[in-house]
Amino acid sequence: MNSLEKKFKLIDASFKIIEIEGWNNFSLKKLAESQKIAHKEIINIFKSKNQILKEFSKMIDHKVENNFDIRDLENTSIKDNLFELIMLRLEYMQQYRKTLKIIIEVFKTNPLIAKSVTTNILDSLDFYLELTNAYEDSIFDIFKKKLIFVIYGYIFTVWLDDDSNELSKTMSELDRLLTFSEKLALNFKNYTPF
């Protein structure tokens, strides 16, 4: 098992503990005990339990990057490509949904954790915009980044409670919002003097 696989295994184990005991009762020491490894070894990988949330986001990005062919993005629209990437991200988070609901509740009382995770998500979405060639080296690129973050934030809340078959509710809402943003972008470009 390489270092990345080991880190992913520990993240998975952490989320299982959090699902049962909650975020406030979770600790790196409990993680070490559950995996029968030294506490010091855990600290060498995760400096704090908050870092596990950052690494979780990176783990999901890693899975997304390694499970799609960039050539598939070449002959479809930016909107369709963003749809595929965001749904793929949600698909890889599906098994962690119960734990994420618990963690989201913590965000309400701990804005520092929320800020840290938000930064990672912004980086992920920025990467998706790059992959789909959504950027045009214009002032509008900043607007695109903010808009996709708002869309993702809303879709994430829909997804958390989506019990429909094959996440049809989430897919429908995401398609609706991306279609709206596509029209908004076109109108913005048509009516700006730069």
N, C-alpha and C positions, 0 to 999 in steps of 0.2 A: 504494500500500500504506500503510494507516494504521499508527499506532504499535503498536496491539495485534496486528495481523497480522504486523508485523515481529518483535515479541517472540515470538509463537508460532512463526514460521519459525526463529528462532534457537534456541528450545528444542528444536524438532524436529532441527535440525542438531547440537545438542549431544548429544542422545541417540544419534544415529547414530555420532558420534565415540566416545562412551563404549562403545557396543556393540562397536566394533572394538578400541579401545585400552585400555579399562578406565577406572575412575573416577580412580585415582591418576595416570594418565598424561594425563588430560584437563586442559586449562587454558583460561582465557578467551582467551589469546593464540592457542592452536590454533584456537579457534572463530573468532576474527577472521581468521586466515589462510585457513581453509576457506571463509569467506564473502567474502574479498577486501575486507574493510573495516578501518578503523583500530581498533587495540586500544582507544584512548581512547573510541571510539564504543560499543564493547561494555561498557566499564566504566561508561559513563553509563546503561546499561540494567540491567546486573547488577553489583552491587558485589563479588560473589565468586561462585565456582562453586557454593557451597552455596545461594546465592539462586536458582539455576536450578531446584533441586528444589522450593523453595517456589512458584516461579512455574509450575512444571509442574502442581502440584496445583490451583492457581488456574485454569490453562488448561483442565484437565479439567472443573472445576466450571462454567466458562463454557460449555463445549460442552454439558454436561448441561442447564444452565438454558435454553439457546437451542434445545434440540431436544426439548422436551416441552411439552405444553399443560397449564397448571395446571388447566384445566377438567376434564381427564381424571382428576384426583385427587378430584373432588367426590363421585363416586358409587361409589367403591370403598373397601375397608377400609384402615386405617392399615397393616396388615401387607402387603397387596398393593401399596400405594403405595411403601412402603419397599423392597420387593422390586424393583419397576420402577426406582426411582432408583439403587439400588446396582448392579443389573445394567447399567444404562445407563452408569454410571461405569466399570465394568469393561470394557464394550464399547469405550469411547473410549480405554482404556488398552491394549487388545489389541495394537496395533501396536508398543507400547513394552515388551512383556513381557520380551523377552530382556535389554534394558537394565536394566529394573527388578530382574531377578534379580541382575545384577552389583552394582547399587546396594545391594540388601538385604544382600549380603555385607559391604559397607563399614560398614553399621549396627552390625555385631557388634564392630567395633573403634573406631568413632567415635560414641559415644553422643550427642554434641552435634548431629550431623546428624540422628540418629534423633529426638531431642527436637523439633527444629525442624519436621521433616516431620509428626510426630505432632500438633503443635499445629494445623497446617493441616487435617489430616484430621478432627480433632475439630470444627473450625469448619464443615467441609463437612457432617459428620453432624448437627451441631446445626441447620444450615440445612435438611437433609432432614426432621428431626423437626418443625421449624416449618412447613414446606410441607405436611406430611401431617396437621397439627393434632394431633400426638401429645401435645403438652404440655397440662397441665391446671392450671397454676399451683399445683402442690402439691409437697410434699417428694419425691414419687415421681419428679418430672421429672429430678432429679439421677441417680437410679438408671437411668432410661431412657437418658440420655446415656452413662453408663458401659457399660451393657449393649450398646447398639448399637455402641459402639467395640470391645468384645470380640468381638462377632459379626463385624464388618467385618474386624478383624485376622485372625481365623481364616479367614474366607472368602477373604481376599486370598491367604493361603498356599495354600489349595486351588486357587484360580484360577491361580496361578503355574505349577502343574504339571498343569493340566487339559487333556488332549489329546482329551477326548471330543467327540463331535459336538455342535456348538452349545452347548458348555460345559454339557452336561447334568448333569455331576457337581457343578459349582459351583452351578447352579440348584437342584438337589435338596437340597444341604446348606444353602443359604441359606433355602430354604422351610422345611426342618425346624427350623432354629434360630429363625426368626421366628415359627413356629407355637408353639414351646416358650416363647419370650419373651412371646408374646401370652397364653398360659395362665398363665404366671408372674405377669404384670401383673394379670390378673383375680383371681387368688388373693390377691395382695398387697392389692389394694383391698378385697376381701371380708373380710379378717381384720385390717385395721388400724383403730384407733379414731379416726382423724382423716381 
